[in-house]
């Protein structure tokens, strides 16, 4: 039997995890597969192992795994595959993270517009991500910034919370402009609060946009990632054998 699992990172804030669960349950309503589940890499339950074992107990022997992560990174490229490798008798088909897509670009552009951004000469956009040691993640984030710049018809400056180039450095260079900070987070956790504290010295020049979060418009993007896996492995009919 076939199954699909949606995996998130997990947050120390239970409210954020509950938002993910509610979000994924809406996606599950659209799938004809009888075995569907969600899990977390850390900070919350069910864990990846618990989720996989639950699917196996229901008869699943072929599982599509969709990482509900914004970008590739150590978690998606290393940690999750290690977890999947603990079950050699199960066939896993592993999907891509959300990545760069027109849907994501549109969501980000709308977040800017909602905050009052008008692509004026005295305005600047600072797109802030978590950061990763994986070069692939940085390259994809750069592509996202370029795509957003084309959509919003402005310059978009990519920066990170945990790795260079740090958002504080870019904000300091843009201080003469009104800076729209666009958090590229699903689980924002304390990152947005941290940025607000550390940028108090330019508070008058900064406007914080809402983070991506579990936006309703992400649903077709996640469904697209599932469909890509099923198309690649000739499973697009979602039929349980």
Steps between C-alpha positions, in 0.01 A plus 500: 500500500601860439524778756608863514674670791539876545800596712566831673794616707298557816494796736546547872174696485208260512274756330724494191491119487122507528484737202704254297273211596185694410662604173601146403158360589351732238741356243413146601136563418598537134686169469334166419769303682364320803832516689618853569702636790709790623803517725774724638876483480542640851332698780161331455322169450429282319864457407606378158550149638158495664337621180671242279420217739136607512480482120669158497255370758218606267653296219711757314800363314556792263507849653525842338676737739452874450729733699294808583813715521556827320843412355743211473743472789666261742162392634350415160817367336657313791291464816174382346664253256689348797168444676350340189802273469400326823220320311664295221183300435300810407520670160528875553445761231640828627370835382654845476456784751283794398794682345470760224164501331265761354256424783761584763608813316140620479451442873811700585403782265158519663658512847695805385192666353301433816768683699473805275799444273472699177840452330582866566854634476525544877396139572711184527412134544697273732406133450612314812540123519627265770828419327668167431846346473387341174606702191193374314276679750678832451484468123126429511438792736686728260278376217194571710621855567558554128154366410339722764693802373364439150147458632507804731710710260754593763832394647476220756787448742532142633640452850494244782453459872759228570755524217665777296389733353326603823189713487649756743780575253265556208260710711790725599582560133138584419435721802434812291196329345176361633582131540233236450616185677339191351548190722526184292381270780231238554575456869616852586556406863692778672686612190273793422511615862879469492521715188276766649716518814827516311377763256349734756764758412341539155144432610364814332634382163371141516171335415461130576289303253312189609700176455398239245346284773254229406334704232192346340657561161779256583254212471523471119879527521521206741256305283727581207800354685302180566394479135861543384604194700209296373568603141870415530427151630183443295281531808301800381170314507523470884354151469565257781609162353 
